[in-house]
Amino acid sequence: MRQGLGDKHGLALSLGNLGFVAQQQGDHTTARSLYERSLSIRRELGGNADVLVLLDNLASLALVERQNEPAVCLLGAVAGFTACRESRLKTRNMTATSASRARRWVRLSSLRPGRRDTA
């Protein structure tokens, strides 16, 4: 419906939300496809904060699928952009999202490239 109305922002939001639902239901293929479609629209619209959320969602999906290297790359992009943005805004307090991201980095830092398990 949003697509028919030309509401790209709403369409990107809906696709991202549907991707989250698919991920929660264990349908990772559909989740990735929906996240990527939403990400493409968000990039076109220039919504940096929204792009970060989608990259973080894709990283979370990669972690669930034990794809450590893509997860690290995605989280690195998110963390790098967030650090630059927070520095530019002179923000000193870590947001809950940044704290969650930092905990994932700590967990991932102990993983070796190509390792498929987290134990």
C-alpha positions in Angstrom: 0.0 0.0 0.0 2.8 2.4 0.9 4.6 1.6 -2.3 1.5 2.4 -4.3 1.2 5.8 -2.5 4.8 6.6 -3.3 5.6 6.8 0.5 9.3 5.7 0.3 10.0 6.5 4.0 6.9 4.5 5.1 7.8 1.7 2.7 11.4 1.5 4.1 10.0 1.5 7.6 7.5 -1.3 6.9 10.1 -3.4 5.1 12.5 -3.1 8.1 9.7 -4.0 10.5 8.7 -7.0 8.4 12.3 -8.1 8.3 12.5 -8.0 12.1 9.3 -10.1 12.4 10.8 -12.6 9.9 14.0 -12.8 11.8 12.1 -13.4 15.1 10.2 -16.2 13.4 13.5 -17.8 12.2 13.0 -17.0 8.5 16.5 -15.5 8.0 16.4 -15.5 4.2 13.2 -13.4 4.1 14.6 -11.2 6.9 17.8 -10.5 5.0 15.9 -9.7 1.8 13.5 -7.3 3.6 16.4 -5.6 5.5 18.3 -5.1 2.3 15.3 -3.7 0.4 14.7 -1.3 3.3 18.4 -0.4 3.4 18.4 0.4 -0.3 15.5 2.8 0.1 17.0 4.4 3.2 20.3 5.0 1.4 18.4 6.7 -1.4 16.5 8.9 1.1 19.7 9.7 3.1 18.5 8.6 6.5 21.8 7.9 8.2 20.3 6.9 11.6 17.9 4.5 9.9 20.7 3.0 7.8 22.6 2.3 11.0 19.7 0.5 12.5 19.4 -1.7 9.4 23.1 -2.4 9.3 22.9 -3.3 13.0 19.9 -5.6 12.2 21.9 -7.3 9.4 24.8 -7.8 11.8 22.5 -9.3 14.4 21.2 -11.7 11.7 24.7 -12.6 10.7 25.6 -13.4 14.4 22.5 -15.7 14.7 23.6 -17.5 11.6 27.2 -17.7 13.0 28.6 -15.7 10.1 31.2 -14.0 12.3 33.2 -12.1 9.6 30.3 -10.3 8.0 28.9 -9.5 11.5 32.2 -7.9 12.5 32.4 -5.9 9.3 28.8 -4.6 9.7 29.3 -3.8 13.4 32.6 -2.1 12.5 30.7 0.2 10.0 28.0 0.9 12.6 30.5 1.6 15.4 32.7 3.7 13.2 29.9 5.9 12.0 28.4 6.2 15.5 31.8 7.2 17.0 32.2 9.9 14.3 28.7 11.1 14.8 28.9 11.2 18.6 32.3 12.9 18.4 30.9 15.5 16.0 27.9 16.1 18.3 30.2 16.0 21.4 28.0 13.4 23.0 29.6 11.9 26.1 27.0 9.5 27.2 26.8 6.1 25.5 23.3 5.3 24.3 21.7 1.9 25.1 22.2 0.9 21.4 25.9 1.8 21.6 26.3 -0.1 24.8 24.7 -3.1 23.2 27.0 -2.8 20.2 30.0 -2.5 22.5 29.1 -5.7 24.3 28.8 -7.5 21.0 32.3 -6.2 20.0 33.7 -7.6 23.2 32.1 -10.9 22.5 33.3 -10.9 18.9 36.8 -9.8 19.7 37.5 -13.3 21.1 36.4 -15.0 17.9 38.9 -16.0 15.3 38.2 -15.2 11.6 36.3 -18.1 10.0 35.3 -19.7 13.3 31.7 -20.9 13.1 31.0 -21.3 16.8 30.9 -19.0 19.8 31.9 -21.4 22.5 
